[in-house]
Amino acid sequence: MTTEQEHGSPEVGLWSGDIGTLHEQSRRALLEILKGPYLSGRQRPQLWAALIADERAVRSQLHNLFLELVIDRVDEFAFARKVRTTEIDVPSALRTERLTFLDTAMLLVLRQLLLAAPGERRVIVGQDEVYARLAVYRDGDEGAYLRNLNGAWGRMRDKFRVVHALGDNRAEISPVVKFIIEEEQVHALADVYRRVAGADDAETGATSITDETVAP
């Protein structure tokens, strides 16, 4: 019987009957990317190293699911998004997250703050600063507006992971926020939001954190 080992390739079976072709850490990196919203090299250095070492094999696995791998080597994060091609009708393998009006407005503000600090290794903002920039959309019941605002901030921090809490109501903006909303969407949304005040629970179109999303 001929085995991979006899051909000179290392065996990667992790359990009896395992026919996977990736090493354990590369599988964990792939799983982290599929779970979303992204894999951070700063937070998961071992998985990041495995991803870079096995990049071609991970890309192959994702292509089997009609997904492509996006890697930012400078800021060290990676995510999967639907393959972009006109050659075939590509099915969607990623779930989408429907964003509230304030979710989208907050993402635009965070993106603007990040891009306003080119070359900075870390961009840190105060929660109050972000809230102040969204004050133009305040309308109706003040308590309801604040609850919605706090809810949006919590989703940015805990669900989408585009801000990382540092204490004292300050947070670091993740560079992945650049990919949450596509460039062409940014201009269209910015025009709309300039004309809108309030509508704090209106919904935007669905945007996937992992399909540019997020990503993505």
VEXGU-626707 format. One record per residue: y, x, z of N, C-alpha, C in turn; residue number from 1. Coordinates in steps of 0.05 Angstrom, whole numbers, plus 5000, padded with zeros to 4 digits. Each point is the difference from the previous one (the first is absolute). Example, Ala and Ser with C-alpha at 12.3 -4.5 7.8 and 13.67 -1.06 7.14 Angstrom:
2
+------+------+------+------+------+------+------+------+------+-----+
!  npy !  npx !  npz ! capy ! capx ! capz !  cpy !  cpx !  cpz ! seq !
+------+------+------+------+------+------+------+------+------+-----+
! 4886 ! 5264 ! 5156 ! 5024 ! 4982 ! 5000 ! 5024 ! 5018 ! 5000 !   1 !
! 5021 ! 4993 ! 4986 ! 5024 ! 5016 ! 5001 ! 5022 ! 4985 ! 5014 !   2 !
+------+------+------+------+------+------+------+------+------+-----+
END
This chain:
216
+------+------+------+------+------+------+------+------+------+-----+
!  npy !  npx !  npz ! capy ! capx ! capz !  cpy !  cpx !  cpz ! seq !
+------+------+------+------+------+------+------+------+------+-----+
! 4976 ! 5017 ! 5000 ! 5024 ! 4983 ! 5000 ! 5025 ! 5018 ! 5000 !   1 !
! 5019 ! 4994 ! 4983 ! 5024 ! 5015 ! 4997 ! 5022 ! 4988 ! 5016 !   2 !
! 5014 ! 5016 ! 5016 ! 5022 ! 4990 ! 5016 ! 5025 ! 5013 ! 4992 !   3 !
! 5023 ! 4989 ! 5009 ! 5026 ! 5012 ! 4994 ! 5001 ! 5028 ! 5011 !   4 !
! 4988 ! 5005 ! 5023 ! 5001 ! 5026 ! 5012 ! 4987 ! 5021 ! 4983 !   5 !
! 4978 ! 4992 ! 4986 ! 4986 ! 5018 ! 4983 ! 5017 ! 5008 ! 4976 !   6 !
! 5018 ! 4982 ! 4992 ! 5018 ! 5006 ! 4978 ! 5024 ! 5016 ! 5009 !   7 !
! 5002 ! 5005 ! 5026 ! 5022 ! 5016 ! 5010 ! 5024 ! 4984 ! 5011 !   8 !
! 4999 ! 4973 ! 4999 ! 5021 ! 4984 ! 5011 ! 4993 ! 4991 ! 5029 !   9 !
! 5019 ! 5000 ! 5018 ! 4994 ! 4993 ! 5027 ! 4992 ! 4970 ! 5003 !  10 !
! 4982 ! 4995 ! 5018 ! 4992 ! 4973 ! 5005 ! 5022 ! 4987 ! 5018 !  11 !
! 5007 ! 4975 ! 4993 ! 5021 ! 4987 ! 5016 ! 4990 ! 4974 ! 5013 !  12 !
! 4974 ! 4995 ! 4999 ! 4990 ! 4976 ! 5012 ! 5005 ! 5000 ! 5030 !  13 !
! 5011 ! 4978 ! 5010 ! 5008 ! 4998 ! 5028 ! 4979 ! 4984 ! 5016 !  14 !
! 4983 ! 4986 ! 4987 ! 4979 ! 4984 ! 5013 ! 4977 ! 4997 ! 4980 !  15 !
! 4977 ! 4992 ! 5010 ! 4977 ! 4996 ! 4983 ! 5006 ! 4980 ! 4978 !  16 !
! 4996 ! 5008 ! 4975 ! 5004 ! 4983 ! 4978 ! 5029 ! 5001 ! 4989 !  17 !
! 5017 ! 5016 ! 5012 ! 5028 ! 5002 ! 4991 ! 5001 ! 5013 ! 4973 !  18 !
! 5012 ! 4987 ! 4979 ! 5003 ! 5012 ! 4974 ! 5029 ! 5005 ! 4993 !  19 !
! 5017 ! 4999 ! 5020 ! 5028 ! 5007 ! 4996 ! 5004 ! 5028 ! 4991 !  20 !
! 5022 ! 5006 ! 4986 ! 5004 ! 5026 ! 4989 ! 5024 ! 5015 ! 5013 !  21 !
! 5013 ! 4987 ! 5020 ! 5022 ! 5013 ! 5014 ! 4991 ! 5010 ! 5027 !  22 !
! 5013 ! 5022 ! 5009 ! 4995 ! 5009 ! 5027 ! 5013 ! 4981 ! 5020 !  23 !
! 4992 ! 5002 ! 5025 ! 5008 ! 4980 ! 5020 ! 5030 ! 4997 ! 5002 !  24 !
! 5015 ! 5023 ! 5003 ! 5029 ! 4998 ! 5003 ! 5014 ! 4988 ! 4975 !  25 !
! 4989 ! 5006 ! 4977 ! 5011 ! 4989 ! 4975 ! 4995 ! 4970 ! 4999 !  26 !
! 4977 ! 4991 ! 5010 ! 4995 ! 4971 ! 5001 ! 5019 ! 4987 ! 5019 !  27 !
! 5005 ! 5013 ! 5022 ! 5019 ! 4988 ! 5020 ! 5028 ! 4999 ! 4988 !  28 !
! 5008 ! 5020 ! 4985 ! 5026 ! 5000 ! 4987 ! 5002 ! 4978 ! 4980 !  29 !
! 4979 ! 4996 ! 4984 ! 4999 ! 4979 ! 4980 ! 5002 ! 4972 ! 5014 !  30 !
! 4985 ! 4997 ! 5022 ! 5001 ! 4975 ! 5015 ! 5028 ! 4994 ! 5011 !  31 !
! 5013 ! 5021 ! 5010 ! 5027 ! 4997 ! 5011 ! 5019 ! 4991 ! 4978 !  32 !
! 4997 ! 5010 ! 4976 ! 5017 ! 4992 ! 4978 ! 4995 ! 4971 ! 4992 !  33 !
! 4975 ! 4993 ! 4999 ! 4993 ! 4972 ! 4993 ! 5008 ! 4980 ! 5021 !  34 !
! 4999 ! 5008 ! 5026 ! 5009 ! 4982 ! 5021 ! 5030 ! 4996 ! 4999 !  35 !
! 5014 ! 5021 ! 4991 ! 5029 ! 4999 ! 4998 ! 5014 ! 5000 ! 5027 !  36 !
! 5027 ! 5001 ! 4999 ! 5015 ! 5001 ! 4975 ! 5000 ! 5028 ! 4987 !  37 !
! 4995 ! 5021 ! 5015 ! 4999 ! 5027 ! 4988 ! 4987 ! 5019 ! 5019 !  38 !
! 4994 ! 5024 ! 4990 ! 4989 ! 5022 ! 5016 ! 5023 ! 5020 ! 5004 !  39 !
! 5006 ! 5006 ! 5025 ! 5021 ! 5020 ! 5006 ! 4987 ! 5027 ! 5007 !  40 !
! 5009 ! 5020 ! 4986 ! 4990 ! 5027 ! 5005 ! 5010 ! 5010 ! 5027 !  41 !
! 5024 ! 4992 ! 5008 ! 5011 ! 5009 ! 5026 ! 4985 ! 4988 ! 5023 !  42 !
! 4991 ! 4975 ! 4997 ! 4986 ! 4986 ! 5022 ! 4970 ! 5005 ! 4999 !  43 !
! 4989 ! 5005 ! 4976 ! 4971 ! 5004 ! 4998 ! 4995 ! 5025 ! 4983 !  44 !
! 5006 ! 5023 ! 5011 ! 4998 ! 5025 ! 4984 ! 4972 ! 5007 ! 4990 !  45 !
! 4979 ! 4993 ! 5015 ! 4973 ! 5006 ! 4991 ! 4993 ! 4983 ! 4976 !  46 !
! 5007 ! 4975 ! 5001 ! 4994 ! 4982 ! 4977 ! 5017 ! 5008 ! 4976 !  47 !
! 5025 ! 5009 ! 5005 ! 5017 ! 5008 ! 4978 ! 4988 ! 5025 ! 4986 !  48 !
! 4990 ! 5019 ! 5016 ! 4988 ! 5024 ! 4989 ! 4975 ! 4993 ! 4983 !  49 !
! 4985 ! 4981 ! 5010 ! 4976 ! 4991 ! 4986 ! 5007 ! 4986 ! 4974 !  50 !
! 5021 ! 4984 ! 5001 ! 5009 ! 4986 ! 4975 ! 5009 ! 5020 ! 4979 !  51 !
! 5016 ! 5020 ! 5008 ! 5009 ! 5019 ! 4980 ! 4977 ! 5017 ! 4989 !  52 !
! 4981 ! 5007 ! 5017 ! 4977 ! 5016 ! 4991 ! 4982 ! 4984 ! 4981 !  53 !
! 4998 ! 4974 ! 5005 ! 4982 ! 4983 ! 4984 ! 5016 ! 4980 ! 4982 !  54 !
! 5024 ! 5008 ! 4993 ! 5018 ! 4981 ! 4986 ! 4988 ! 4988 ! 4975 !  55 !
! 4988 ! 5016 ! 4983 ! 4988 ! 4990 ! 4975 ! 4978 ! 4979 ! 5006 !  56 !
! 4983 ! 5006 ! 5019 ! 4978 ! 4982 ! 5006 ! 5011 ! 4974 ! 5012 !  57 !
! 5020 ! 5001 ! 5017 ! 5012 ! 4976 ! 5011 ! 5013 ! 4984 ! 4978 !  58 !
! 5014 ! 5013 ! 4982 ! 5012 ! 4985 ! 4977 ! 4978 ! 4986 ! 4984 !  59 !
! 4978 ! 5013 ! 4996 ! 4978 ! 4987 ! 4986 ! 4990 ! 4975 ! 5014 !  60 !
! 4997 ! 5002 ! 5026 ! 4991 ! 4977 ! 5016 ! 5020 ! 4977 ! 4997 !  61 !
! 5025 ! 5006 ! 5002 ! 5021 ! 4979 ! 4997 ! 5001 ! 4988 ! 4973 !  62 !
! 4996 ! 5017 ! 4979 ! 5000 ! 4990 ! 4973 ! 4977 ! 4979 ! 4996 !  63 !
! 4978 ! 5004 ! 5014 ! 4979 ! 4980 ! 4999 ! 5008 ! 4972 ! 5009 !  64 !
! 5022 ! 5000 ! 5016 ! 5011 ! 4975 ! 5011 ! 5026 ! 4992 ! 4986 !  65 !
! 5006 ! 5012 ! 4977 ! 5024 ! 4995 ! 4984 ! 5025 ! 5008 ! 5016 !  66 !
! 4998 ! 5021 ! 5017 ! 5022 ! 5009 ! 5016 ! 5006 ! 5029 ! 4993 !  67 !
! 5025 ! 5008 ! 5004 ! 5008 ! 5028 ! 4996 ! 5011 ! 5011 ! 5026 !  68 !
! 4997 ! 5026 ! 5003 ! 5010 ! 5013 ! 5024 ! 5028 ! 5012 ! 4995 !  69 !
! 5018 ! 4994 ! 5019 ! 5027 ! 5011 ! 4999 ! 5003 ! 5019 ! 5023 !  70 !
! 5007 ! 5025 ! 4995 ! 5003 ! 5020 ! 5021 ! 5028 ! 5012 ! 4999 !  71 !
! 5013 ! 5000 ! 5023 ! 5025 ! 5014 ! 5003 ! 4994 ! 5025 ! 5017 !  72 !
! 4999 ! 5023 ! 4987 ! 4992 ! 5025 ! 5013 ! 5022 ! 5011 ! 5018 !  73 !
! 5025 ! 4993 ! 4994 ! 5023 ! 5010 ! 5016 ! 5000 ! 4987 ! 5027 !  74 !
! 5000 ! 4973 ! 5000 ! 5001 ! 4985 ! 5025 ! 4972 ! 4994 ! 5011 !  75 !
! 4980 ! 5007 ! 4985 ! 4972 ! 4998 ! 5010 ! 4991 ! 4972 ! 5007 !  76 !
! 4999 ! 4983 ! 4979 ! 4988 ! 4974 ! 5004 ! 4987 ! 4992 ! 4973 !  77 !
! 4981 ! 4982 ! 5002 ! 4985 ! 4991 ! 4976 ! 4993 ! 4971 ! 5003 !  78 !
! 5000 ! 4986 ! 4978 ! 4992 ! 4972 ! 5001 ! 4988 ! 4992 ! 4973 !  79 !
! 4988 ! 4977 ! 4998 ! 4987 ! 4990 ! 4976 ! 5016 ! 4977 ! 4989 !  80 !
! 5001 ! 4998 ! 4974 ! 5013 ! 4977 ! 4987 ! 4984 ! 4993 ! 4975 !  81 !
! 5004 ! 4976 ! 4990 ! 4986 ! 4991 ! 4976 ! 5006 ! 5017 ! 4976 !  82 !
! 4980 ! 5007 ! 4985 ! 5004 ! 5016 ! 4976 ! 5020 ! 4986 ! 4981 !  83 !
! 5018 ! 5016 ! 4989 ! 5020 ! 4989 ! 4982 ! 4992 ! 5008 ! 4971 !  84 !
! 4992 ! 4981 ! 4985 ! 4993 ! 5005 ! 4972 ! 5002 ! 4974 ! 4984 !  85 !
! 5005 ! 5003 ! 4974 ! 5000 ! 4977 ! 4982 ! 4974 ! 4999 ! 4984 !  86 !
! 4982 ! 5018 ! 5005 ! 4975 ! 5001 ! 4984 ! 4980 ! 4979 ! 5008 !  87 !
! 5000 ! 4992 ! 5026 ! 4982 ! 4979 ! 5009 ! 5014 ! 4982 ! 5020 !  88 !
! 4989 ! 4977 ! 5005 ! 5010 ! 4982 ! 5021 ! 4989 ! 5010 ! 5027 !  89 !
! 5017 ! 5011 ! 5016 ! 4991 ! 5012 ! 5025 ! 5000 ! 4980 ! 5023 !  90 !
! 4977 ! 4995 ! 5013 ! 4999 ! 4982 ! 5023 ! 5014 ! 5013 ! 5024 !  91 !
! 5008 ! 4984 ! 5019 ! 5013 ! 5010 ! 5024 ! 4980 ! 5003 ! 5022 !  92 !
! 4998 ! 5024 ! 5011 ! 4981 ! 5005 ! 5022 ! 5014 ! 5001 ! 5027 !  93 !
! 5026 ! 4998 ! 5000 ! 5015 ! 5003 ! 5025 ! 5012 ! 4973 ! 5008 !  94 !
! 5001 ! 4996 ! 5026 ! 5012 ! 4976 ! 5010 ! 5031 ! 5003 ! 4999 !  95 !
! 5013 ! 4977 ! 4998 ! 5029 ! 5001 ! 5000 ! 5010 ! 4988 ! 5026 !  96 !
! 5024 ! 5009 ! 5008 ! 5013 ! 4990 ! 5024 ! 5025 ! 4985 ! 4992 !  97 !
! 5002 ! 4974 ! 5008 ! 5024 ! 4985 ! 4993 ! 5021 ! 5007 ! 5021 !  98 !
! 5023 ! 5009 ! 4990 ! 5021 ! 5009 ! 5017 ! 5021 ! 4978 ! 5005 !  99 !
! 5011 ! 4999 ! 5024 ! 5022 ! 4981 ! 5005 ! 5026 ! 5012 ! 4988 ! 100 !
! 5020 ! 4984 ! 4999 ! 5026 ! 5009 ! 4990 ! 5009 ! 5025 ! 5016 ! 101 !
! 4998 ! 4999 ! 5026 ! 5009 ! 5022 ! 5017 ! 4982 ! 5025 ! 4997 ! 102 !
! 4974 ! 4995 ! 4996 ! 4982 ! 5023 ! 4995 ! 5011 ! 5016 ! 4976 ! 103 !
! 5005 ! 4986 ! 4978 ! 5008 ! 5013 ! 4976 ! 5028 ! 5013 ! 5003 ! 104 !
! 5018 ! 4986 ! 5013 ! 5027 ! 5011 ! 5005 ! 4998 ! 5025 ! 5017 ! 105 !
! 4983 ! 5000 ! 5020 ! 4997 ! 5023 ! 5017 ! 4988 ! 5024 ! 4985 ! 106 !
! 4980 ! 4994 ! 4983 ! 4989 ! 5022 ! 4983 ! 5021 ! 5012 ! 4982 ! 107 !
! 5017 ! 4983 ! 4989 ! 5022 ! 5011 ! 4983 ! 5019 ! 5017 ! 5016 ! 108 !
! 5006 ! 4992 ! 5024 ! 5018 ! 5016 ! 5018 ! 4987 ! 5026 ! 5007 ! 109 !
! 4975 ! 5000 ! 5008 ! 4986 ! 5024 ! 5007 ! 4998 ! 5019 ! 4976 ! 110 !
! 4995 ! 4989 ! 4977 ! 4998 ! 5017 ! 4976 ! 5028 ! 5013 ! 4994 ! 111 !
! 5021 ! 4984 ! 5003 ! 5027 ! 5010 ! 4995 ! 5007 ! 5023 ! 5020 ! 112 !
! 4992 ! 4996 ! 5025 ! 5006 ! 5021 ! 5020 ! 4984 ! 5025 ! 4995 ! 113 !
! 4975 ! 4997 ! 4991 ! 4984 ! 5023 ! 4993 ! 5011 ! 5016 ! 4977 ! 114 !
! 5008 ! 4986 ! 4979 ! 5010 ! 5013 ! 4976 ! 5028 ! 5011 ! 5003 ! 115 !
! 5014 ! 4991 ! 5021 ! 5026 ! 5010 ! 5006 ! 4999 ! 5027 ! 5014 ! 116 !
! 4976 ! 5010 ! 5007 ! 4997 ! 5025 ! 5014 ! 4982 ! 5018 ! 4984 ! 117 !
! 5007 ! 5008 ! 4975 ! 4982 ! 5016 ! 4984 ! 4996 ! 5028 ! 5013 ! 118 !
! 4976 ! 5010 ! 4998 ! 4995 ! 5027 ! 5011 ! 4994 ! 5000 ! 5030 ! 119 !
! 5005 ! 4978 ! 5014 ! 4994 ! 4999 ! 5029 ! 4970 ! 4998 ! 5004 ! 120 !
! 4990 ! 5016 ! 5017 ! 4971 ! 4999 ! 5006 ! 4993 ! 4975 ! 5015 ! 121 !
! 5018 ! 4991 ! 5018 ! 4996 ! 4976 ! 5015 ! 5025 ! 4983 ! 5000 ! 122 !
! 4998 ! 4975 ! 4995 ! 5023 ! 4981 ! 5000 ! 4996 ! 4981 ! 5024 ! 123 !
! 5017 ! 5003 ! 5020 ! 4998 ! 4984 ! 5024 ! 5023 ! 4981 ! 5002 ! 124 !
! 4994 ! 4975 ! 5006 ! 5021 ! 4980 ! 5002 ! 4997 ! 4984 ! 5026 ! 125 !
! 5022 ! 4987 ! 5008 ! 4999 ! 4983 ! 5023 ! 4993 ! 4971 ! 4991 ! 126 !
! 4985 ! 4987 ! 5016 ! 4993 ! 4972 ! 4994 ! 5026 ! 4983 ! 4997 ! 127 !
! 5019 ! 5005 ! 5017 ! 5026 ! 4986 ! 4999 ! 5014 ! 5004 ! 4974 ! 128 !
! 4998 ! 5025 ! 4989 ! 5013 ! 5006 ! 4975 ! 4988 ! 4983 ! 4977 ! 129 !
! 4974 ! 4998 ! 5000 ! 4986 ! 4984 ! 4979 ! 5008 ! 4971 ! 5004 ! 130 !
! 5000 ! 4990 ! 5025 ! 5008 ! 4972 ! 5005 ! 5028 ! 4994 ! 4991 ! 131 !
! 5018 ! 5020 ! 5004 ! 5028 ! 4996 ! 4993 ! 5003 ! 4996 ! 4970 ! 132 !
! 4984 ! 5015 ! 4985 ! 5002 ! 4998 ! 4971 ! 4989 ! 4973 ! 4989 ! 133 !
! 4984 ! 4987 ! 5017 ! 4989 ! 4974 ! 4992 ! 5016 ! 4976 ! 5011 ! 134 !
! 5022 ! 5006 ! 5014 ! 5015 ! 4979 ! 5013 ! 5012 ! 4980 ! 4981 ! 135 !
! 5005 ! 5008 ! 4975 ! 5011 ! 4982 ! 4980 ! 4982 ! 4976 ! 4994 ! 136 !
! 4974 ! 5003 ! 5006 ! 4981 ! 4978 ! 4995 ! 4997 ! 4982 ! 5024 ! 137 !
! 5015 ! 5005 ! 5022 ! 4997 ! 4984 ! 5024 ! 5013 ! 4972 ! 4994 ! 138 !
! 4985 ! 4979 ! 5008 ! 5009 ! 4973 ! 4995 ! 4985 ! 4981 ! 5019 ! 139 !
! 5013 ! 4979 ! 5008 ! 4986 ! 4981 ! 5017 ! 4996 ! 5009 ! 5028 ! 140 !
! 4977 ! 4993 ! 5011 ! 4994 ! 5005 ! 5028 ! 4997 ! 5030 ! 5005 ! 141 !
! 5016 ! 5011 ! 5019 ! 5001 ! 5029 ! 5005 ! 4973 ! 5009 ! 5012 ! 142 !
! 4988 ! 4984 ! 5017 ! 4975 ! 5008 ! 5012 ! 4978 ! 5001 ! 4980 ! 143 !
! 4999 ! 4980 ! 4981 ! 4979 ! 5000 ! 4979 ! 5004 ! 5024 ! 4982 ! 144 !
! 5025 ! 5006 ! 4994 ! 5005 ! 5023 ! 4982 ! 4991 ! 5026 ! 5013 ! 145 !
! 5005 ! 5004 ! 5026 ! 4992 ! 5024 ! 5013 ! 4970 ! 5002 ! 5002 ! 146 !
! 4986 ! 4978 ! 5004 ! 4971 ! 5000 ! 5001 ! 4989 ! 5008 ! 4973 ! 147 !
! 5011 ! 4990 ! 4979 ! 4991 ! 5007 ! 4973 ! 5005 ! 5029 ! 4994 ! 148 !
! 5023 ! 5010 ! 5009 ! 5007 ! 5028 ! 4996 ! 4981 ! 5018 ! 5015 ! 149 !
! 4995 ! 4994 ! 5025 ! 4981 ! 5016 ! 5016 ! 4972 ! 4998 ! 4988 ! 150 !
! 4993 ! 4977 ! 4989 ! 4973 ! 4998 ! 4987 ! 4998 ! 5018 ! 4976 ! 151 !
! 5022 ! 5001 ! 4984 ! 5000 ! 5017 ! 4976 ! 4998 ! 5029 ! 5008 ! 152 !
! 5015 ! 5008 ! 5021 ! 4998 ! 5028 ! 5009 ! 4972 ! 5007 ! 5010 ! 153 !
! 4988 ! 4981 ! 5015 ! 4973 ! 5005 ! 5009 ! 4980 ! 5004 ! 4978 ! 154 !
! 5003 ! 4984 ! 4978 ! 4982 ! 5003 ! 4977 ! 5005 ! 5027 ! 4986 ! 155 !
! 5025 ! 5008 ! 4998 ! 5006 ! 5026 ! 4988 ! 4986 ! 5023 ! 5016 ! 156 !
! 5000 ! 4997 ! 5026 ! 4989 ! 5020 ! 5018 ! 4969 ! 4999 ! 5002 ! 157 !
! 4989 ! 4977 ! 5004 ! 4972 ! 4997 ! 5007 ! 4982 ! 4994 ! 4976 ! 158 !
! 5009 ! 4984 ! 4982 ! 4983 ! 4991 ! 4978 ! 5004 ! 5017 ! 4975 ! 159 !
! 5025 ! 5004 ! 4992 ! 5005 ! 5015 ! 4975 ! 5004 ! 5030 ! 5005 ! 160 !
! 5005 ! 5007 ! 5025 ! 5003 ! 5028 ! 5009 ! 5021 ! 5015 ! 4984 ! 161 !
! 5022 ! 4987 ! 4995 ! 5022 ! 5014 ! 4986 ! 5021 ! 5011 ! 5019 ! 162 !
! 4998 ! 4993 ! 5026 ! 5016 ! 5012 ! 5021 ! 4981 ! 5008 ! 5022 ! 163 !
! 5006 ! 5023 ! 5013 ! 4985 ! 5010 ! 5022 ! 5018 ! 5003 ! 5025 ! 164 !
! 4993 ! 4983 ! 5020 ! 5017 ! 4999 ! 5024 ! 5001 ! 5027 ! 5014 ! 165 !
! 5025 ! 5007 ! 5009 ! 5004 ! 5025 ! 5014 ! 5010 ! 4996 ! 5029 ! 166 !
! 5004 ! 4975 ! 5007 ! 5012 ! 4994 ! 5026 ! 5030 ! 4996 ! 4998 ! 167 !
! 5011 ! 4988 ! 5021 ! 5029 ! 4994 ! 5001 ! 5009 ! 4985 ! 4975 ! 168 !
! 4983 ! 4981 ! 4991 ! 5007 ! 4984 ! 4976 ! 5007 ! 5016 ! 4976 ! 169 !
! 4988 ! 5023 ! 4997 ! 5003 ! 5017 ! 4977 ! 4973 ! 5003 ! 4986 ! 170 !
! 5001 ! 5005 ! 4973 ! 4976 ! 5002 ! 4985 ! 5003 ! 5018 ! 4976 ! 171 !
! 4978 ! 5013 ! 4992 ! 5001 ! 5016 ! 4976 ! 4991 ! 4983 ! 4977 ! 172 !
! 5014 ! 5002 ! 4977 ! 4993 ! 4985 ! 4976 ! 4979 ! 5016 ! 4985 ! 173 !
! 4978 ! 4987 ! 4994 ! 4978 ! 5013 ! 4985 ! 5009 ! 5002 ! 4971 ! 174 !
! 4995 ! 5023 ! 4987 ! 5007 ! 5003 ! 4971 ! 4985 ! 4981 ! 4982 ! 175 !
! 4978 ! 4988 ! 5010 ! 4985 ! 4981 ! 4984 ! 5016 ! 4975 ! 4993 ! 176 !
! 5022 ! 4996 ! 5015 ! 5016 ! 4976 ! 4994 ! 5012 ! 5001 ! 4972 ! 177 !
! 5002 ! 5023 ! 4988 ! 5010 ! 5003 ! 4973 ! 4981 ! 4985 ! 4980 ! 178 !
! 4975 ! 4997 ! 5007 ! 4981 ! 4989 ! 4981 ! 4993 ! 4971 ! 5006 ! 179 !
! 5010 ! 4989 ! 5021 ! 4993 ! 4972 ! 5007 ! 5009 ! 4980 ! 4979 ! 180 !
! 5025 ! 5004 ! 4991 ! 5011 ! 4983 ! 4980 ! 5006 ! 5016 ! 4975 ! 181 !
! 4991 ! 4991 ! 4977 ! 5003 ! 5015 ! 4976 ! 5030 ! 5002 ! 4992 ! 182 !
! 5007 ! 5022 ! 4986 ! 5027 ! 5005 ! 4993 ! 5014 ! 4977 ! 4986 ! 183 !
! 4986 ! 4988 ! 4980 ! 5013 ! 4978 ! 4986 ! 5004 ! 4975 ! 5018 ! 184 !
! 4982 ! 4997 ! 5020 ! 5004 ! 4978 ! 5019 ! 5024 ! 5005 ! 5018 ! 185 !
! 5005 ! 5025 ! 5007 ! 5022 ! 5006 ! 5018 ! 5026 ! 4990 ! 4989 ! 186 !
! 5006 ! 5006 ! 4974 ! 5025 ! 4991 ! 4988 ! 5003 ! 4970 ! 4999 ! 187 !
! 4978 ! 4987 ! 4992 ! 5000 ! 4970 ! 4999 ! 5005 ! 4988 ! 5027 ! 188 !
! 4985 ! 5010 ! 5021 ! 5003 ! 4989 ! 5027 ! 5027 ! 5006 ! 5011 ! 189 !
! 5010 ! 5024 ! 4995 ! 5027 ! 5007 ! 5011 ! 5021 ! 4981 ! 4989 ! 190 !
! 4999 ! 4993 ! 4975 ! 5019 ! 4981 ! 4989 ! 4998 ! 4973 ! 5014 ! 191 !
! 4976 ! 4991 ! 5005 ! 4996 ! 4974 ! 5013 ! 5010 ! 5001 ! 5029 ! 192 !
! 4994 ! 5022 ! 5014 ! 5007 ! 5002 ! 5028 ! 5030 ! 5003 ! 5004 ! 193 !
! 5013 ! 5011 ! 4980 ! 5029 ! 5002 ! 5002 ! 5013 ! 4973 ! 4999 ! 194 !
! 4987 ! 4980 ! 4988 ! 5011 ! 4974 ! 4997 ! 4991 ! 4981 ! 5022 ! 195 !
! 4982 ! 5009 ! 5016 ! 4988 ! 4982 ! 5020 ! 5009 ! 5007 ! 5028 ! 196 !
! 5005 ! 4980 ! 5016 ! 5005 ! 5004 ! 5029 ! 4982 ! 4979 ! 5014 ! 197 !
! 4984 ! 5009 ! 5019 ! 4983 ! 4981 ! 5014 ! 4973 ! 4998 ! 4987 ! 198 !
! 4989 ! 4975 ! 4999 ! 4974 ! 4994 ! 4990 ! 4979 ! 5019 ! 5012 ! 199 !
! 5001 ! 5001 ! 5027 ! 4984 ! 5020 ! 5014 ! 4970 ! 4996 ! 4998 ! 200 !
! 4991 ! 4976 ! 4992 ! 4971 ! 4996 ! 4997 ! 4992 ! 4993 ! 4972 ! 201 !
! 5018 ! 5006 ! 4981 ! 4992 ! 4997 ! 4972 ! 4980 ! 5022 ! 4993 ! 202 !
! 4983 ! 4995 ! 4979 ! 4980 ! 5020 ! 4993 ! 5006 ! 5012 ! 4973 ! 203 !
! 4994 ! 5025 ! 4998 ! 5002 ! 5014 ! 4974 ! 4973 ! 4998 ! 4987 ! 204 !
! 4998 ! 5012 ! 4976 ! 4974 ! 5001 ! 4986 ! 4981 ! 5019 ! 5016 ! 205 !
! 4974 ! 4996 ! 4996 ! 4981 ! 5017 ! 5014 ! 5002 ! 5029 ! 4992 ! 206 !
! 4999 ! 5017 ! 5019 ! 5000 ! 5029 ! 4995 ! 4979 ! 5013 ! 5018 ! 207 !
! 4984 ! 5017 ! 4987 ! 4978 ! 5012 ! 5015 ! 5009 ! 5027 ! 5011 ! 208 !
! 4995 ! 5004 ! 5025 ! 5008 ! 5026 ! 5013 ! 4984 ! 5023 ! 4988 ! 209 !
! 4977 ! 4994 ! 4988 ! 4984 ! 5021 ! 4989 ! 5003 ! 5001 ! 4970 ! 210 !
! 5015 ! 4983 ! 4988 ! 5003 ! 5000 ! 4971 ! 5030 ! 5003 ! 4995 ! 211 !
! 5010 ! 5023 ! 5004 ! 5028 ! 5007 ! 4999 ! 5015 ! 4986 ! 5021 ! 212 !
! 4976 ! 5014 ! 5004 ! 5008 ! 4983 ! 5007 ! 5000 ! 5015 ! 5008 ! 213 !
! 4959 ! 5007 ! 5024 ! 5003 ! 4991 ! 5004 ! 5003 ! 5008 ! 4980 ! 214 !
! 4975 ! 4980 ! 5022 ! 4997 ! 5031 ! 4995 ! 5001 ! 4982 ! 5011 ! 215 !
! 5019 ! 5015 ! 4949 ! 5005 ! 5003 ! 5014 ! 4994 ! 5004 ! 4995 ! 216 !
+------+------+------+------+------+------+------+------+------+-----+
END
